[in-house]
C-alpha cells in the first residue's frame, strides 16, 4: 500500500514538474512574442517602406552600446584567436573605383581585381572559415527581448549619392504579419564587441512589396538609409567606403560570401563560383555558412556586390547559400531607396 501511494505521489510530482516546464516554456515564448510585437511596425506594406521613428532608433543604438558593443578601434587578436587562424584586416584608405556599365558605386575594400582573369580560387575545402572584419561589412543588431541573439543578420555598405545606404536581406528587416523591425542597428567592421566605425540606425527601410505581401523569396532584398546618432551630418561611406552594386550580373562568376554567424563575434567567408539557380536566384555552394550570415554580401572582383545571402530557403542550408538575383526589380528598389524623401511613413 505504501509503495502504491508513493508511486502515485511520484507520478503526480512528475506531472506537476512537466506542467511547470511547459508553462515556463510557454511564458518564455509569450515574452519573446511580446518583445517582437513591441519592436515592430506596419509602415506602408503596399509600397514596402518604413520611415523609422528617431526616438526608437536612438534607443536601439544606445542599447547596443550599453550591451554587446562599444565604440573604439578593433581589438588586437588574442593568442587563442591567432592560434585559431582568425585574421585581422588592415585596410588602406579607399581609393577611386571605375564601375562597369552595369555597376553603380565607389570604392570599397578589398581592392578591386578582375577575378575572371586570375587572382582568385575557390576555398579548399569548400567550408566557411574565419575572416577579417572589413569596414564595408557589418553585423545587424536587434536589441530587445524578441527571441533573437545580439546580432541576428549581416549587412553591407553600398554606394549611393547620399553615402548612407546599407543593403541586407528583406527577411532581416520585415517579419511577415509582424511588419518592419523598429529596433535595428548596423555596426560596420564589427569584431569582438568593438564598433570601430560607430553604430548606425535606419532612417528609412525599403523592400519590394512582393516581399511584404507574401515573403516571395525572389525579392528577399532590403535597402536601409542610415544615420549615426549623436553625429549629425556624418556620412557612412566617408568612414567605411562602399561596395559597388552590379545589376544583372553575368553568371557563373567567381564569388565570395561573407557574413556574421549569430554565435560568433567575427565574420566568416567562403570562395566559390556563384551560379544561377533558376531565373531569379543565385547559389553558392559552401558548407558552414550558418544563421546570422543572412544579408551578408556576395561579392565578385573584390568589392562588386552581386547578391546578399537570402532568397530560397531563407538563405540556404548546411551546404548552399542563396541570394535573390539582382535583376531590374532590385535596380528599381535601389533607385527608390536612393530617391526617397525621409518623410513620415511610420504607421503602426
ABEGO torsion letter per residue (X at the ends): XAAAAAAAAAAAAAAAAAAAAAAAAAAAAAAAAAAAAAABBAEBAAAGBBBBBAAAAAAAAAAAAABABBBEBBBBBBAAAAAAGBBBBBBBBBBBBBBBAABBEBBEOBBBBBAAAEGBBBBOBBBBBBBBBBAABBBBBBBEBAGBBABABBBBBBBBAAGABBBBBAAAABBEAAEBBAABBBBBGBBGGBBAAEBBBBABBBBBAAAAAAGBAAABBBBBBBBBBGBBGBBAAAAAEBBBBBBGBBOBBBBBBBBBBAABABBBBBBBBBBBBEAABBBBBBBGBBBGABGBBBBBGGABBABBBEEBGGGEBAABBBBBBBBAAAAAAAAAAAABBABBAABX
